[in-house]
Amino acid sequence: MKLATLRDGTRDGCLLVVSRDGSRAVRATGIAPTMQALLDDWEACAPAAFALADALEAGEAEDAFALDVRSLHSPLPRAYSWVDGSAYINHIVLVRKARGAEPPATLETDPLVYQGGSDSFLAPTDPIPLQDEAFGCDLEAEICVVTGDVPQGVAKAGALDHVRLVMLCNDVTLRNLIPPELAKGFGFFQSKPSSAFSPFALTPDELGDAWQDGRVHLPLLSWRNDERLGDPDAGPEMHFSFADLIAHVARTRPLCAGSIVGSGTISNADRSRGSSCIAEVRMIEKIDEGEMKTTFLRFGERVRIAMHDADGRDLFGTIDQTVVRYEPPTAG
């Protein structure tokens, strides 16, 4: 099943069921008014949503309409929790080198996670508001899952039972604000502004054989302007699966329905697959050429992130954003 949230002037939008090719949709408000409401009462509501998806695919859904992704908000315009991991060791090593830091001693045994701001997400076609190019604005192309209620202490073996949806993410990062924040010993915040998620959220069954062992075994595509940044395979080098990540973050607390757990930036050791963020490109330049040459994002630049299936179909819809100058409100 493919789901989305229509902008309707409210904070949480209107729940849509979307056709597999992403061209048509139908309001699902008779089942649940919002994505969060569906997740809150998944066991009772999901069967009707799946039935509506089948009817839409068969051309039998009343009031179906042609869908313009520009009308969509993030599948969850706001969430109770957004916990982002860093499950790709190649990315951890390269980015830590970029800021002169060593990887943690527990690199391969204990997942890295942080809790991000979840009260405001960017829609998949919203601009990225940037106050100052000197902040070092970067994209980070990721995969994430949305959970149902997850009990505290859930075992890895049962963690995937609580995955309801899969999405893509652009975890916007202000690279030049990270070192002074981390130097305080208290984590990220200003360097992690609002993230953007894909137009569509998919139930794992929509991924077919690509969903294995809590990983998505497909390339994740990203572009800077019209130039391909990378197409690393999201599956084989995901050191910590989503089962690992969910069990880790729920070790000492439960997760409520609608919690988002991210994979971190997709990264492959094979350099021919490119990168999913500019920081990796810069670090490779430093290793090979002795200096970083590629700039971070500038005003007017465009970022796109997508994932295609084996037949070339755009599974999640495309995150398509432009960096714009943000002018803070004047005092008074």
Order of alpha helices (4+ residues) and beta strands (2+ residues): beta-beta-beta-alpha-alpha-beta-beta-beta-alpha-beta-beta-beta-beta-alpha-beta-beta-alpha-beta-beta-beta-beta-beta-beta-alpha-beta-alpha-beta-beta
